Amino acid sequence: MFKLNSKKVINAVVPFIILLIAWILAMGAYVSDSELDVIFITISYIFAFFAMVLSVWFQHSRVFYAVCVLLFSIAVLSSPGKLNSVAFRNGISFFIPIIFIILATVEERGITSRHGLIKGLVFIVMIVFIVIDAGNINPLFARLKPVEFTYMNAEKVQGIPVISVFLFLICLCVLLTRYLILSSNMDIAFTGAALGCFIILHFVHFPGILSLFSSAVFLIFIIALFEASYSLAYHDALTGLLSRRAMEQEFLRIGHRYTLAIVDVDHFKKVNDRFGHQVGDEVLRMVASCLQKYARGGKVFRYGGEEFVIIFPRKSIAETLPVLERIRNAVQKRPFVIRSPDRPKKKPKGKLPPGSSEKIRITVSIGVAEKTDKMRNRTDTEIIQMADKAVYQAKANGRNCIVY
């Protein structure tokens, strides 16, 4: 679920800042009614190529197919040749929001997979249909009624069809809803790209504006791909917490005063052996959510297996103990219900039949170590080893306790 923090706010506004800058620059080109230099017109193609290379490298079919469709569309809009430009523009404005909705809702499985190739085939069929229609004497899409509005040089600025405006609104609603639910930066990138495409389709007769906004859209995708690759490298895929690599980076800038706690899930192997790894994964997610919620003043990392690390910068053990006690208490009080495979899919009226679910108690053992200015010679690895020994002592003391 969407949770607000400074990083997510920055990631959310970046696409719209890029579009705003493009708009400011484009309005200068629009008012002067002059084309940009050739080098600026080719920038959009350079960005598109870079976005395609990155999407292939990261096997991200959503961005790859979006960039391919937009690149082809912009190339034809810039030089339609024998095609009916109005019909092609109307057709593209009709299908782009549909393509974006498909890319948003269909699961990502890479470009070269069977699933990815089928997606590509579907989009090719859409584009071929638009091209064939635009090449006809009496094209279907040319008959669509455009939105009418008044603007400077209005004879050059044409509105897209009413149904396309409606589809773009649906597309934006779907993408924003997904972002609020899943908190995916790629969805907010597609939201900015969809808005950029909406603007582009109104200014196809202005090469400078077309170049600026298409460059902005491709740049949004490039930034989103880098953000996605960073997230994969520095976040744990199962729990969403920062990864061990991120912890190593944290040690480089944390200084010589901090407290480190290792949180170990008790009897985790028994849970895996008895209920399976899927239930074990759910246990790890539950513990991770408690750590994120209650580790005030600390950074939480997935250390490996059933172990988590919390680093409290510039905090002593005495200052962190109340926080760690809240975490320990929250985990043991959090109900964890395991549904039986025989449990009915629909909840029956009245009480559930016996054996349809089982409650288990999850607890954690916590080991704590502190690094002070007097311990400058001790390495971060040694501090981790000290905390790890404290965890083993907590296990020996009966588990579900804190040792420091």
Phi, psi and omega in degrees: 000152185292126174234132186277131169209171188298321181295318180292325177297316179297313180298327182286327185268343183304311180302323183282331173294318178299316179294323179295317177298317178299321180295315180299314179294320183293323180295330175294318177291327182290314182295318180285344179056038179239147180280151175284165178296160182302323182299323180286327179293327181278349181300321181299323179290326177294314178298320180297316179298317180297318179296321179294317179298314180296318181294325175291318181299317181269003181052050181253096186291330181301309181289319183303309183289326177296315180294318180299314180296315182292321180296315178297318181297315181293322178298317180288320179297327179288326181214084186291341181063233182275357180283149174287110187297322180294315180296319180294315180298316179296320179295316178295318180295336177282319188269333182301311178298326177295316178298318180295322178295318177299313181296328181286323188265337181275139184298141178281121179226023178090169184275315189272359177287165178301319179297316180292321180293324177296319176301314179299321179296319178299316181291324177298318178299318179299313182295317179299320178299318179295316181296315179298317180297317181292340179272352179285161178291319181237077186293146181293314185290339178291343181275349182293137183281123181278162173286135181259135176206162181254133181203168177301140182050044188300339180292341179262335181266114183249136177284150176278165182302152181301318180295329178290320176300316179298317180293322177296321178297317177298317180300314180297321179295317179297314182293317179294321178297316178298321180295318181291328181277312186264344182057042181265124180295333179294327179291321178289330175294316177294328176297313177296321179294319179297319177295320177297318178296322178301318179289316181305316185293345176269346186233038183292341181273003180243099183305322181295313180293318178301318180293316182296312183286325175294321175298319179298317180296314180293325178294322176301317179294320180298314179297320180296321179293319177296320178296319179295318179293322177296318180297320179295324183282326189245007176230143178283127185294327184284312187258342184082359179283168173296147185270178178296325177297320177296325178296319178297323176293325179297323180296334181290337184238004188280335181094198187251012180224110177195166173241136182240132178238133173257125180253119183243130180285126182286140175054035183293323180298322179296322178297315179298314183294323185276318188250349180100164184290334179296316176294321177301320177297320179295324177297315180297321178295320180296314179296319179299320180294323176295319179297316179297324185283322190251351182279065181292131179082004181233161175255131186256135181229146170274113186276326180149143180058234180260017182254140176234154178237136173241127178249126178250100180295137175055033178239145175269169178299319181300324181286333184268341183302316178299323178293315181294324178294322176297320179297312180301316181292322181294321180294314184289336179270347181288120180290135177234110185253130178253122180278137177286147176302335181273359181296134179296144182296320178261134181294121181286162177289140181085206183282151176288148178296148180299143179085002181281342178206161181217134178263134174237156183259123178256130176227166179227149171252136187236127174248137188234140175219151183235141173246128181241175179298333179284349183249034182301328183286341179282135179278164178296327177297322179293324177295320177297319179295323177297315179294324180294320176297323178295325176297314179299324177293322177297322177296318181293333180278003178111004179068174180054047178208175181243132177234137179217000000 
